[in-house]
Amino acid sequence: MKYAVIGGGNMGGALIRGMMASGIAKGNEIIISSSTPASAEKAALSLGVLSSDSNAKAVSGAGIVFLCVKPAQALSVVASLAGELAGKLLISIVAGIQSEELHRSALGATRVIRTMPNTAVRVRKGVTAIAPHSSCTSEDLDQARHVFSSVGSVLEVTEKSLDIVTAVSGSGPAFALLMLESLAQGGITGGLDPETAKIFAAGALAAAAALVLETGESPRALREQITSPSGTTAAGLGVLEESNFSSIVQQAVRAAKNRSVELSKKS
Ligand SMILES: NC(=O)c1ccc[n+]([C@@H]2O[C@H](COP(=O)([O-])OP(=O)(O)OC[C@H]3O[C@@H](n4cnc5c(N)ncnc54)[C@H](OP(=O)(O)O)[C@@H]3O)[C@@H](O)[C@H]2O)c1
């Protein structure tokens, strides 16, 4: 299978790194195009894949086309490729752009699957939501599952839920990284060197995620187990609760979801 990646930026690059690390695609089976031939070539060189000086040429030899441009460019890029995309499978990772709009922009001749991966596909620990459009076949869905399960886990969802999935899972790693940065900064302020503080902070977030995923217990139950009355954890959690930490994080999720809805209305 040959893959074209339209937009070799952060997420396009992360997906490519993950696919290559998993062994499902070799460098000579992936071709990138970007906004300019020079940037496509630069990205291709750093990733060890092929580059194309135009989107159309990249798409022409591919069976599966990943759309990895920013939302503002998505529909015009697809419309400009309608001829080349005919009969192919287009997998979009673009936030907020509905699959029906993509299908229509490709003049109805392209099978479309909308997905929402997160940035951890780069290290094969991503979570990808897949929402098939009515134009795609069950084989297309299997192929999308095959690709994304090589770079993490896959959940099939309805397209209606993609806005909230985008907020929790697509943007969520950035929210968690802010928590990690803050935790590490607290460690530095308390006397740790930056590298040590970063490792402990990353380990703390990884520990929380591993406990939830591997025990199947709820985050609340696990948190309560490690919070002794009047202990150190209770002292810290008290500060977070006084500052409405949970409500602030929920507001961030709501803002990200609303932005995704806004983007889909503009498309
Ligand atoms: N960031 C995340 O965590 C995340 C998670 C899930 C989904 N997404 C979605 O992933 C998409 C890409 O995000 P990103 O963070 O990877 O953005 P990015 O780093 O800015 O990458 C966008 C890429 O699109 C290329 N591009 C721009 N115009 C183009 C055109 N006309 N033809 C071909 N390529 C073009 C850019 O080329 P140049 O390199 O030449 O500028 C760049 O390589 C977005 O739609 C976003 O909603 C992001």
The ligand as an SDF file (V2000), in Angstrom:
LIG
                    3D

 48 52  0  0  0  0  0  0  0  0999 V2000
   -1.8630   19.1760   16.9670 N   0  0  0  0  0  0  0  0  0  0  0  0
   -2.6130   18.1780   17.4520 C   0  0  0  0  0  0  0  0  0  0  0  0
   -2.4150   17.6520   18.5520 O   0  0  0  0  0  0  0  0  0  0  0  0
   -3.7210   17.6240   16.6000 C   0  0  0  0  0  0  0  0  0  0  0  0
   -4.4290   16.4970   17.0440 C   0  0  0  0  0  0  0  0  0  0  0  0
   -5.3970   15.9530   16.1870 C   0  0  0  0  0  0  0  0  0  0  0  0
   -5.6520   16.5360   14.9580 C   0  0  0  0  0  0  0  0  0  0  0  0
   -4.9820   17.6440   14.5930 N   0  0  0  0  0  0  0  0  0  0  0  0
   -5.2590   18.2350   13.2630 C   0  0  0  0  0  0  0  0  0  0  0  0
   -4.1050   18.0210   12.4860 O   0  0  0  0  0  0  0  0  0  0  0  0
   -4.0420   19.0320   11.4810 C   0  0  0  0  0  0  0  0  0  0  0  0
   -2.6240   19.5140   11.3410 C   0  0  0  0  0  0  0  0  0  0  0  0
   -2.2180   20.0990   12.5580 O   0  0  0  0  0  0  0  0  0  0  0  0
   -0.6690   20.3150   12.8400 P   0  0  0  0  0  0  0  0  0  0  0  0
   -0.5830   20.6610   14.2730 O   0  0  0  0  0  0  0  0  0  0  0  0
    0.1230   19.1790   12.2870 O   0  0  0  0  0  0  0  0  0  0  0  0
   -0.3920   21.6300   11.9260 O   0  0  0  0  0  0  0  0  0  0  0  0
    0.9780   22.0540   11.2160 P   0  0  0  0  0  0  0  0  0  0  0  0
    2.1470   21.5660   11.9730 O   0  0  0  0  0  0  0  0  0  0  0  0
    0.8580   23.5190   10.9300 O   0  0  0  0  0  0  0  0  0  0  0  0
    0.9400   21.2730    9.8300 O   0  0  0  0  0  0  0  0  0  0  0  0
    0.1330   21.6690    8.7620 C   0  0  0  0  0  0  0  0  0  0  0  0
    0.8150   21.2140    7.4980 C   0  0  0  0  0  0  0  0  0  0  0  0
   -0.0260   21.5600    6.3930 O   0  0  0  0  0  0  0  0  0  0  0  0
    0.8230   22.0140    5.3430 C   0  0  0  0  0  0  0  0  0  0  0  0
    0.0610   22.8040    4.3760 N   0  0  0  0  0  0  0  0  0  0  0  0
   -0.4140   24.0620    4.4890 C   0  0  0  0  0  0  0  0  0  0  0  0
   -1.0490   24.4160    3.3340 N   0  0  0  0  0  0  0  0  0  0  0  0
   -0.9570   23.3480    2.5080 C   0  0  0  0  0  0  0  0  0  0  0  0
   -1.3900   23.1040    1.1880 C   0  0  0  0  0  0  0  0  0  0  0  0
   -2.0590   24.0100    0.4850 N   0  0  0  0  0  0  0  0  0  0  0  0
   -1.1100   21.9010    0.6300 N   0  0  0  0  0  0  0  0  0  0  0  0
   -0.4140   20.9510    1.3270 C   0  0  0  0  0  0  0  0  0  0  0  0
    0.0430   21.1350    2.5890 N   0  0  0  0  0  0  0  0  0  0  0  0
   -0.2320   22.3240    3.1610 C   0  0  0  0  0  0  0  0  0  0  0  0
    1.8820   22.8170    6.0510 C   0  0  0  0  0  0  0  0  0  0  0  0
    2.9490   22.9900    5.1620 O   0  0  0  0  0  0  0  0  0  0  0  0
    4.2860   23.8080    5.5770 P   0  0  0  0  0  0  0  0  0  0  0  0
    5.0790   22.8140    6.3900 O   0  0  0  0  0  0  0  0  0  0  0  0
    4.8980   24.1120    4.2700 O   0  0  0  0  0  0  0  0  0  0  0  0
    3.8200   24.9970    6.3510 O   0  0  0  0  0  0  0  0  0  0  0  0
    2.1720   21.8840    7.2330 C   0  0  0  0  0  0  0  0  0  0  0  0
    3.0970   20.8960    6.8540 O   0  0  0  0  0  0  0  0  0  0  0  0
   -5.0310   20.1290   11.8850 C   0  0  0  0  0  0  0  0  0  0  0  0
   -6.1170   20.1250   11.0070 O   0  0  0  0  0  0  0  0  0  0  0  0
   -5.4780   19.7430   13.2740 C   0  0  0  0  0  0  0  0  0  0  0  0
   -6.8450   20.0460   13.4650 O   0  0  0  0  0  0  0  0  0  0  0  0
   -4.0010   18.1920   15.3650 C   0  0  0  0  0  0  0  0  0  0  0  0
  1  2  1  0
  2  3  2  0
  2  4  1  0
  4  5  1  0
  4 48  2  0
  5  6  2  0
  6  7  1  0
  7  8  2  0
  8  9  1  0
  8 48  1  0
  9 10  1  0
  9 46  1  0
 10 11  1  0
 11 12  1  0
 11 44  1  0
 12 13  1  0
 13 14  1  0
 14 15  2  0
 14 16  1  0
 14 17  1  0
 17 18  1  0
 18 19  2  0
 18 20  1  0
 18 21  1  0
 21 22  1  0
 22 23  1  0
 23 24  1  0
 23 42  1  0
 24 25  1  0
 25 26  1  0
 25 36  1  0
 26 27  1  0
 26 35  1  0
 27 28  2  0
 28 29  1  0
 29 30  1  0
 29 35  2  0
 30 31  1  0
 30 32  2  0
 32 33  1  0
 33 34  2  0
 34 35  1  0
 36 37  1  0
 36 42  1  0
 37 38  1  0
 38 39  2  0
 38 40  1  0
 38 41  1  0
 42 43  1  0
 44 45  1  0
 44 46  1  0
 46 47  1  0
M  CHG  2   8   1  16  -1
M  END
$$$$
